[in-house]
Amino acid sequence: MSTYNKHVYLQMCFLGQGSFGAVIHYQQLSTFKNVAVKILATNNGIRESKMLDKIKYADPDKNNLLKLVEHFSLGLQHCIVFEKLDQDVLHFMSKRNRKPMEVSEIRPIAQQILVALNALKSMGLAHTDIKPDNLMLVNHATHPFKVKLIDFGLARNISDLKRTSQIQALGYRAPEAVFGLPMNESVDLWSLGCSLVFMYFFKHLYPRTSEYEYIATIVRMHGTPPDHVLREGLRVHDFFSVNKTSSGNKFKFKIPTEYMGYKGRMTDWVFRAIGTIDNMLYDHKKCRYYSQMQSTMSHGDSLKLKDVTEFESLLKQMLCVNSKNRITPEEALKHNFISMNHLSKSKEHPYVRSAHRLMSVCQDTASGKSATSNNKTVCRETNTKVPALTAANLTVGKSATTNNKTVCRETNAKIPALTAAKLNVGKSATTNNKTVCRETNAKIPALTAAKLNVGKSNNQLTYEACFWTVGGSRGPRIKSTHKGPH
């Protein structure tokens, strides 16, 4: 926790409100970085902060995880400061007229979240809240489909997942979480599969109205789980009745009137659902790609259909009802859909070249470096290679300077060191209580930003946060005294 740092934050805009708290966009004036501040009830905030503290040591940028800046308590509330990202996948899809995504667009998102889940697994963590709302585009304008996994408020140690744990949003909830079966990190693979289907259809694969309808759809599409799996569940008898036969007990899914906790009405979706997930995916493919499925299809159409088929293959391995047979993040990263091995013989085809360009935002899972060719950056538009050093490369700690001017390491040209207002944290240049821009010497009103004063007084740490907007009107104010170090 950055208890002894002083930062000045300028409030930009309100970003959103969730069930646990609000998120506001600020600019950290000491660095001019855009950040997001999440304000939560103390207990929820501290729990999420601890998870973010854990994952910051796993290289969040490399592993596509949200990066923590700092966090601190303010009375009954806790503030988490983290990097400002662009928009979540759900919002992105809604803005483009609810248009389903192409599999070539889904692939980079799937790869990056699989890398994130693999990293969490290596730390013994499960996210338990994977859904399109929690997959954030970093900056779609400059890095299309580069994403990070956010919202670790419900993340848990895998060892803490109990059969009675209430996890995951309905519609993305793994069957074992409903049935009360043993759980591990594979619950996240189920949720990711549901999220990828949502991107592909722009509709949920399973209903979210009640657990009964949810399980009824899963049984209808995937079949009844094996008896040896159901025998372990603590809540299986809520959904299945047991018939004794000469060969042993057999489980039968209950009709609505038999369902003890059934209070809602059966949706039409369950009754009109196609018998299996294979049929449903095939019918959707036939409807969406009818022209490409004709006998006279072009080579490009053939490549696209191969891609769709591999995507469906990965989905079915993620949406395996028996968690013991579900694909792992490491295995999924090697799947043809992600590796694009099935397209390797047509690398120069426009469809394949476009698919590779979209994947350039992904990390190379083997080396940890960005996907590039011969250590050269690839232009997304033309697919031509751009030399890696076309701008000033500044070495942290020791900058190449001449007469207090930064030097471009490629052209040796001098660059003015101060091209913007730079505010020194702790000691600002002030005149008549107004902050002074060090380049233009213009005065900046002192109270146009959130001031987080952290100091020592009578063995107490005093925190004061006054949130102000750019125009000077006040936002939410949080002021309290917190005894002792957090």
Secondary structure, DSSP 8 states (H G I E B T S, - for coil): --TT--EEEEEEEEEEE-SSEEEEEEEETTTTEEEEEEEEEHHHHHHHHHHHHHHGGG-TTTTTB--EEEEEEETTEEEEEEE---EEHHHHHHHTTT----HHHHHHHHHHHHHHHHHHHHTTEE----SGGGEEES-TTTSTT-EEE---TT-EEGGG--TT---S-TTS--HHHHHT----THHHHHHHHHHHHHHHHSS-SS--S-HHHHHHHHHHHH----HHHHTT-SSGGGTEEEEEETTEEEEEE--GGG-TT--S---HHHHHS-SSHHHHHHHHHHHHSTGGGSTT--HHHHHHHHHHHHHHHHHHHHS-SSGGGS--HHHHHTSHHHH-GGGGGGTTSHHHHHHHHHGGGSB-TTTSSBS-BTTBEE-TTT--EE-S-SS----SS---EETTEEE-TTT--EE-S-SS----SS---EETTEEE-TTT--EE-SSSSEEEEEEEETTEEEEEEEEEBTTS-EEEEEEEEEES--
